[in-house]
Amino acid sequence: MEVAIHLLQLSLKLNYVKKSNEYKECCEVLKGWNALLDEAIKDMLNDIQKFESHGYQVSNDKIGYKEQDSICYNVRYGYKTLFAYYYEHERNKISGESFRNNIFISFKIGNFSYAEVSKDFCCIMGVSGTLKTLSEPEQEVVEKDFHISKYTYMPSLFGNNFVFAEKKDIFIVKESNYFITLNGEINNRLIGTNPATRRAVLVFFESKKQLMEFYESSNFLARKENAIIMTEENTHEEKEYL
């Protein structure tokens, strides 16, 4: 299958597909809808070139996508998701049942504009907390298209008490010293105002790869057994427990 997908990436064009028996069989099933089928095939030919790099993850026998601190399985990125199922099934990471349940043609039969949806609302009671920063053309759209001309600004729930101490909160170090500095910062934060009391320290990483590199490094060895790892791959029950 990997070889077949590679060949498709190199050479397949719409005219070639239309000569195939599979295309003719689809046309028999979808009589009168050839134009929709052709558009779907164009999308397939486009997505097969990019599916390997579109950031999917394989877990729970499904193709999923990172969404904040979890993995979402009910999102599809066109036919990139479909080809990811083909690819991972061939590598024995997706079962036959899951593969069959996720292989299908989808047709784009319409779309809508979010900007137009609000025009059907009976009443708009609140808009946004960023109205003060709108440019004149944007304010004109709000007033003319959405009929909002009276503004009431409320103070933030959080106030303005956040303090950003540039010298204390940012460290610029050589890459070779990054883990050493990070581990030292963790050690300092573990002790609060009461030296006899230890507290939890949360460390966030940009990716799981970076997290594991630090976790497996010699710099973190002394605290490794007490550390708890949480990623988007943890189940809801595991996150609640942690």
C-alpha positions in Angstrom: 0.0 0.0 0.0 2.9 2.4 0.8 4.3 1.8 -2.7 0.8 2.2 -4.3 0.3 5.5 -2.4 3.7 6.7 -3.5 2.9 5.9 -7.1 -0.4 7.8 -6.9 1.4 10.8 -5.4 3.8 10.8 -8.4 1.5 10.2 -11.4 -2.2 10.1 -10.9 -4.3 12.7 -12.7 -8.1 13.2 -13.1 -8.1 12.1 -16.7 -6.3 8.9 -15.8 -8.8 8.2 -13.0 -11.7 8.7 -15.3 -10.5 5.9 -17.6 -10.5 3.4 -14.7 -13.2 0.7 -14.1 -13.6 1.9 -10.6 -14.5 5.4 -11.8 -17.1 4.0 -14.2 -18.6 1.9 -11.4 -18.9 4.9 -9.2 -20.6 6.8 -12.1 -23.2 4.0 -12.4 -24.0 4.3 -8.7 -24.0 8.1 -8.7 -25.9 8.6 -12.0 -26.3 12.3 -12.8 -23.8 13.3 -10.1 -20.6 13.0 -12.1 -19.6 16.6 -11.5 -19.6 16.1 -7.7 -17.6 12.9 -8.1 -15.0 14.7 -10.2 -14.6 17.4 -7.6 -14.2 14.8 -4.9 -11.5 13.1 -6.9 -9.7 16.4 -7.4 -9.7 16.9 -3.7 -8.3 13.3 -3.3 -5.5 14.0 -5.8 -4.6 17.2 -3.9 -4.7 15.7 -0.4 -2.7 12.6 -1.2 0.3 14.8 -1.8 0.1 16.2 1.8 -1.5 13.7 4.1 1.8 12.5 5.7 2.6 15.9 7.1 -0.8 17.1 8.3 -0.2 16.4 12.0 -2.3 13.4 12.9 -1.9 10.9 15.7 -2.7 7.3 15.9 -4.3 6.1 19.2 -7.3 4.0 20.3 -7.3 2.4 16.8 -8.2 5.8 15.3 -6.7 8.8 13.5 -7.0 11.8 15.8 -5.9 15.3 16.0 -4.4 17.3 18.9 -7.0 19.8 20.3 -5.7 21.7 23.3 -4.9 19.1 26.0 -6.7 16.1 24.3 -7.0 14.2 21.1 -10.1 14.8 19.0 -11.4 11.8 16.9 -14.4 13.3 15.2 -12.5 15.8 13.0 -11.6 15.1 9.4 -9.2 17.1 7.3 -10.7 16.4 3.8 -9.2 13.2 2.3 -5.9 13.6 4.2 -7.6 11.7 7.1 -8.7 9.0 4.6 -5.2 8.5 3.3 -3.8 8.5 6.8 -6.1 5.5 7.5 -4.9 3.7 4.4 -1.3 4.4 5.4 -1.5 3.4 9.0 -3.6 0.3 8.3 -0.9 -0.9 6.0 1.6 -0.4 8.8 -0.7 -2.5 11.1 -1.4 0.5 13.4 -5.1 0.6 12.4 -7.3 -2.5 12.5 -9.3 -3.7 9.5 -12.6 -2.9 11.2 -11.6 0.7 12.0 -10.1 1.1 8.5 -13.3 0.0 6.8 -15.5 2.2 9.0 -13.5 5.3 8.0 -13.1 4.8 4.2 -15.7 6.7 2.3 -16.2 9.5 -0.3 -17.5 12.8 1.1 -19.1 15.4 -1.1 -19.1 19.2 -0.6 -22.7 20.2 -1.3 -22.8 23.6 0.3 -21.2 26.2 2.6 -22.2 29.2 4.6 -20.7 32.4 5.9 -20.5 32.9 9.6 -20.7 36.7 9.0 -24.1 36.2 7.4 -25.5 33.9 10.1 -25.8 36.6 12.7 -28.1 38.7 10.4 -30.9 36.2 11.1 -30.6 36.6 14.9 -33.5 38.1 16.7 -31.3 39.9 19.1 -27.6 40.5 19.7 -26.9 41.3 23.4 -23.2 41.1 23.6 -20.3 41.1 21.1 -16.7 41.1 22.2 -14.2 42.4 24.7 -12.0 43.7 21.9 -14.3 46.4 20.6 -12.1 49.2 21.9 -9.3 48.2 19.5 -11.4 48.1 16.3 -10.3 50.2 13.4 -12.7 52.7 11.9 -13.7 50.4 8.9 -14.3 47.6 11.4 -16.4 49.8 13.6 -18.4 50.8 10.6 -19.2 47.2 9.8 -20.3 46.6 13.4 -22.7 49.6 13.2 -24.0 49.2 9.7 -24.2 45.4 9.3 -24.9 44.4 12.9 -26.8 47.6 14.0 -24.7 48.0 17.2 -24.2 51.6 18.0 -24.2 51.7 21.8 -21.2 50.3 23.7 -20.9 49.4 27.4 -17.4 48.5 28.6 -17.0 46.4 31.7 -13.7 45.9 33.6 -12.0 42.6 33.3 -12.9 39.9 35.8 -9.2 39.5 36.5 -8.3 43.2 36.9 -4.9 44.5 36.1 -2.9 42.9 38.9 -0.7 40.6 36.7 3.0 41.4 37.1 5.5 40.6 34.5 9.0 40.7 35.9 11.2 40.5 32.8 14.5 39.8 34.7 12.9 37.1 36.8 10.5 35.5 34.4 12.7 35.1 31.3 16.0 33.2 31.1 18.2 33.3 28.0 20.7 30.5 28.1 22.7 28.4 25.7 20.8 25.3 24.4 23.3 23.1 26.1 22.4 24.6 29.5 18.6 24.6 28.9 17.8 21.4 30.9 20.2 22.5 33.7 18.5 25.9 34.0 15.0 24.3 33.8 15.8 21.7 36.5 17.2 24.5 38.7 14.1 26.5 38.3 12.0 23.5 39.3 14.1 23.0 42.4 13.6 26.6 43.4 9.9 26.6 42.9 9.4 23.4 44.9 10.0 25.4 48.1 7.4 28.1 49.0 7.5 30.7 51.7 7.7 27.9 54.3 10.9 25.9 53.6 9.4 22.9 55.4 6.5 22.6 52.9 6.9 21.3 49.4 4.6 22.3 46.6 3.7 21.1 43.2 5.4 22.6 40.1 3.8 22.5 36.7 6.1 22.5 33.7 4.6 23.0 30.2 6.4 21.9 27.0 5.7 22.8 23.4 5.5 19.1 22.4 5.6 15.6 23.9 9.0 15.1 22.2 10.5 18.0 24.2 8.8 16.8 27.4 10.3 13.3 27.0 13.8 14.6 26.1 13.8 16.5 29.4 12.2 13.6 31.4 14.9 11.2 30.1 17.8 13.6 30.5 20.4 13.1 33.2 19.6 16.5 34.6 16.1 15.4 35.8 17.2 11.9 37.0 16.9 12.7 40.7 13.3 13.8 40.4 12.2 11.4 37.7 10.4 8.9 40.0 8.2 11.6 41.6 7.3 13.3 38.3 3.9 12.7 36.7 3.5 13.1 32.9 0.4 14.3 31.3 -0.1 14.7 27.6 -3.1 15.0 25.2 -2.9 11.2 24.9 -4.0 10.6 28.4 -7.6 9.5 28.8 -10.2 11.6 30.6 -10.2 9.2 33.5 -6.4 9.4 33.8 -6.4 13.2 33.7 -9.1 13.3 36.5 -6.9 10.9 38.6 -3.8 12.9 38.0 
